[in-house]
Amino acid sequence: MSSNKFSADVMYTFAGQIVVIAVLFGMNKYLSIEFQPELYTIYNIAYKAAGPLAMGIVFCLGIAVPRYIALYMAKGEKERSADLVQTAFFLMLFLMLVVIGAYFILPVNWGWLIFGTNAYDGLLWGIIVYGLGLALTTFMYSFYRGIEDYRKYNGSQIIVQLFILAIALGFSSDISSMMIIWGIGMSAFAIIGLERIYRQEFNSSLLLVSSGKIRSLWENLGELLRFCLPRVPGELVLFSFGVIPLIIINDKLGTMATGGFVVALIINGAVMPLYGLTGTVLLPYVSRLLGESGSVASASGKINKLLLVYIVSSLVIIAGVAFFADTILWILFDSSYMVYAAQVQLLIITVLPNSIYLLLRNPLDAASVVPYNTINLIVSFGILMGFLHFGTSYLEYITGFLLSYSYLGLSSWLCWLYCSRRIGR
């Protein structure tokens, strides 16, 4: 990939993510006013609970698919790329059946586990169906990344976000129905999109398997499992950052008090896609370099420059939120949420180390089969869980978030230094 194309892909992704963030802020503004803090907290717990479920289904394929497509395309092995994508897709469909079966078979009180009460059991199907749609769209986005078609990658995300916004405007009176419609619509859009792009790229159907391909699919399954299995815990932990802490804090402090953490994490989460976008491009880019030359040396210079940009821009965002927290809360939510300004001002500090992690996680996965990100995420999550378990106050919980993300950013940087020097030789 030329330097010009890399820059163009980053700009496409940057522009697309700006639109996605704007739509997301608009939806959150509407729903925060519609629900008010207490019900808005419950909605966000349900909304975020779909994330770990979706990532369990995607099974790290969101990383593996773009990595191996770019790697094998660079080696001229187009047929192998096609077979691997098909294997990954059917593996994901199988995992969907496993998840639905687990919901019915396992003796778990899911409503109590997620909400601390059975009063919101009606939201469980909404979580499941939306999680399925989220998994399928994530897989579709990963396909676009693998073939490095960032116009479709960004365009499809914008379409999905506009669909979610439209349904939210029409069905916010019933959260479960709203989430179910989200999931069904996203699933249909993803399956149609995947079939179309697969036919364009590989001149065959994603949904049909010939008898002659079965052996190849089994071989690809082994390769995917070797890459994905060590990373699955990390993927689950990554998405658990946004929901499990809220469940614990909600159980300890109650719904209204948890609202401050919900609002702070929403603001942080809405900013973070801007930092993840370059990593989105870097995964297939670094994978392609490995396929062409077996080295990532030429990527290191770009990443070092981006690291400086990320640090400076993070500090600007932190300062802006620290000084204008009340105004930001009034603009994004409404005046009833301004009581949460202190939590927002403190938790925004996590943007700095999290931005470093988001920049480096994709290059780390592209450069090595060793699951560095999984190890770092598990340790980081353990730090946070320790503070949430033993802590009894806002300050202790916030300290847990700050130390947890600080470790994540620092450990990601150290791993990249080691990995890039080793492979760059």
Salt bridges, closest charged atoms under 4 A:
ASP9 OD2 - LYS5 NZ 2.95
GLU77 OE1 - ARG80 NH1 3.36
ASP83 OD1 - LYS213 NZ 3.40
GLU148 OE2 - ARG288 NH2 2.33
ASP149 OD2 - LYS152 NZ 3.20
GLU195 OE2 - ARG199 NE 2.66
GLU219 OE2 - ARG215 NE 3.66
GLU223 OE1 - ARG80 NH2 3.11
ASP365 OD1 - ARG231 NE 2.66
